[in-house]
Amino acid sequence: MTEQEELIFGLKRWIYKALNYFNGFSFEDFINDELHFDAVSYCIEVISEISNKILKFNEIITKYKDVDFILLSKIKENIYHEDNINLSMYNDYLIKYFPLALKGLMVE
């Protein structure tokens, strides 16, 4: 597997994990479930790091044109502000951006 394939595989895997950990919860119940909230928060860290690495590969960006890698790479700065968490943005990523990214990553 090439480095680029590993990055895409990893990104799919961590987005899927985040969605799986969130699945079945209302957002209010989710943010009050420390175990699942922490698990998704870790996924967010990894997704951001992988997306930053992907930005160095124009071939990936071209192939997966429906995926906003810049938006994914900025998850941490969009959600976490010092000791605060922007819960509205957190919800947006889980409900809107992650499913769209996962769909866009299914291109072969």
C-alpha positions in Angstrom: 0.0 0.0 0.0 1.4 3.4 -0.9 1.6 6.3 1.5 -1.3 8.0 -0.2 -3.5 4.8 0.0 -2.6 4.5 3.7 -3.7 8.1 4.3 -7.0 7.6 2.6 -7.6 4.3 4.3 -6.8 5.9 7.7 -9.0 8.8 7.1 -12.0 6.6 6.1 -11.3 4.4 9.2 -11.2 7.3 11.7 -14.2 9.1 10.2 -16.1 5.8 10.3 -15.0 5.3 13.9 -16.2 8.7 14.9 -19.6 8.2 13.3 -19.9 4.7 14.9 -19.1 6.0 18.4 -21.8 8.8 17.9 -24.4 6.5 16.4 -27.6 6.0 18.4 -27.1 9.0 20.6 -28.9 12.3 20.5 -26.3 15.0 20.6 -27.3 16.0 24.1 -26.9 12.4 25.4 -23.7 12.1 23.4 -22.0 15.1 25.0 -22.9 13.8 28.5 -21.4 10.3 27.8 -17.8 10.9 28.6 -16.5 7.6 27.1 -18.1 8.2 23.7 -17.4 11.9 23.7 -13.7 11.3 24.5 -13.5 8.6 21.8 -14.9 10.9 19.1 -12.6 13.7 20.3 -9.6 11.4 19.8 -10.9 10.6 16.3 -11.1 14.3 15.6 -7.5 14.7 16.5 -6.4 11.9 14.2 -8.7 13.0 11.3 -7.2 16.5 11.5 -3.6 15.2 11.5 -4.3 12.8 8.5 -6.0 15.6 6.6 -3.1 17.9 7.1 -0.8 15.3 5.6 -3.2 14.7 2.7 -3.0 18.4 1.8 0.6 17.8 0.6 -0.7 15.4 -2.2 -2.3 17.1 -5.1 -3.2 13.7 -6.6 -5.4 12.9 -3.7 -7.1 16.2 -3.6 -7.8 15.9 -7.4 -9.1 12.3 -7.1 -11.3 13.0 -4.1 -12.6 16.4 -5.3 -15.8 16.1 -3.3 -13.9 16.0 0.0 -13.1 19.2 1.7 -9.6 18.3 3.1 -9.0 21.9 4.2 -12.2 21.8 6.4 -11.2 18.4 7.8 -7.7 19.6 8.6 -9.0 22.6 10.5 -11.3 20.5 12.8 -9.3 21.1 15.9 -9.0 24.9 15.4 -12.7 25.1 14.5 -13.9 23.1 17.5 -11.4 23.6 20.3 -10.7 27.1 21.6 -8.4 27.1 24.6 -10.4 25.3 27.3 -13.7 25.6 25.4 -15.4 23.3 22.9 -17.6 24.7 20.2 -20.4 22.2 20.6 -22.4 23.6 17.6 -19.4 23.0 15.3 -18.7 19.6 16.9 -22.3 18.6 16.0 -21.9 20.0 12.5 -18.9 17.8 11.8 -20.7 14.7 13.1 -24.0 15.3 11.4 -22.9 17.0 8.2 -19.2 17.1 7.3 -18.1 13.5 8.3 -20.9 11.7 6.4 -20.2 13.9 3.3 -16.4 13.2 3.5 -17.0 9.5 3.9 -19.2 9.5 0.9 -16.6 11.5 -1.1 -13.9 9.1 -0.1 -15.7 6.1 -1.7 -14.4 7.1 -5.1 -12.2 4.3 -6.6 
